[in-house]
């Protein structure tokens, strides 16, 4: 069974700083997808970024980028120029094929003014 | 294009009562997923559908839980004889289900409180 671990329960940074959230996973599969989802307080889960395991190039979406290390089974999220609206729970998730998502425990990120 | 919608958004019930939640996926999404999220935790998979076929059920889905997607569009999740441990956020997600479009899009969730 696949597992996803987020070792940082909470993080806090000042606005405009860069912050990196960690995620490790365990799988014997070679083809899979990895995701970072954001869940703002009392609001719905939204996709931040996704990475296909067969792609060596790290995904980027504006201020969000990942560091995907397949051999180490590591998938960290970097948020550059953090904004107050980035305050949320962030979940790392693993998916094999078009099947269920396996989520980590989440990291509560607070951006301070 | 409207997103995934869920109704009701909140439900308070007494232990032993039955409850039913509805999920309307993004149109033309043929896969639909149900997850449960307890406070401070990541969502846990319950079940998913490809069109009207239920393809996988988690062992978390006890006999008191049943899910349907009769016409391959909306889905319902029913919990019979609710228990206090059923209190959670129930999330629905949908995806196209094609190889290159596997991203799941989530609804706002239904928050259940069992008294």
HADDOCK unambig.tbl for C-alpha pairs under 7 A between the chains (distance, minus, plus):
assign (segid A and resid 43 and name CA) (segid B and resid 108 and name CA) 6.63 0.50 0.50
assign (segid A and resid 44 and name CA) (segid B and resid 106 and name CA) 6.97 0.50 0.50
assign (segid A and resid 44 and name CA) (segid B and resid 107 and name CA) 6.39 0.50 0.50
assign (segid A and resid 44 and name CA) (segid B and resid 108 and name CA) 4.55 0.50 0.50
assign (segid A and resid 45 and name CA) (segid B and resid 106 and name CA) 5.92 0.50 0.50
assign (segid A and resid 46 and name CA) (segid B and resid 106 and name CA) 6.84 0.50 0.50
assign (segid A and resid 91 and name CA) (segid B and resid 42 and name CA) 6.86 0.50 0.50
assign (segid A and resid 98 and name CA) (segid B and resid 97 and name CA) 5.96 0.50 0.50
assign (segid A and resid 98 and name CA) (segid B and resid 102 and name CA) 5.62 0.50 0.50
assign (segid A and resid 100 and name CA) (segid B and resid 45 and name CA) 6.48 0.50 0.50
assign (segid A and resid 101 and name CA) (segid B and resid 45 and name CA) 6.99 0.50 0.50
assign (segid A and resid 103 and name CA) (segid B and resid 42 and name CA) 5.60 0.50 0.50
assign (segid A and resid 103 and name CA) (segid B and resid 43 and name CA) 6.29 0.50 0.50
assign (segid A and resid 104 and name CA) (segid B and resid 42 and name CA) 5.82 0.50 0.50
assign (segid A and resid 105 and name CA) (segid B and resid 41 and name CA) 5.21 0.50 0.50
assign (segid A and resid 105 and name CA) (segid B and resid 42 and name CA) 4.79 0.50 0.50
assign (segid A and resid 106 and name CA) (segid B and resid 41 and name CA) 6.67 0.50 0.50
assign (segid A and resid 106 and name CA) (segid B and resid 42 and name CA) 5.98 0.50 0.50
